[in-house]
Amino acid sequence: MSYKQLTIAETEHPYRREMDAEQMAFVLQGILDNENWMTDEELGAATDLLYDKVAEEKQTVPGILTLQ
């Protein structure tokens, strides 16, 4: 088994890097409002952001990054 050291940018959903904060907030609000206009790409990017935020809050060992 081999391991590859990744940068944080390499672990993000590709579409997440294209979205600005306003676009992401709009998608997240759409999710909260139970709307269905979001694309799979937008939902994937939002899920990626939310996962990172939860992992950041729950991380118990400094310097260890858990990837999904």
Residue pairs with C-beta under 8 A, 6 or more apart in sequence:
6 67
8 65
9 17
11 65
11 67
12 48
12 52
13 44
13 45
13 47
13 48
13 49
15 41
15 42
15 44
15 45
16 24
16 45
16 48
16 49
19 27
19 42
19 45
24 45
24 46
24 49
27 38
27 42
27 43
27 45
27 46
28 46
28 49
30 37
30 38
31 38
31 43
31 46
38 46
51 68
55 65
55 66
59 66
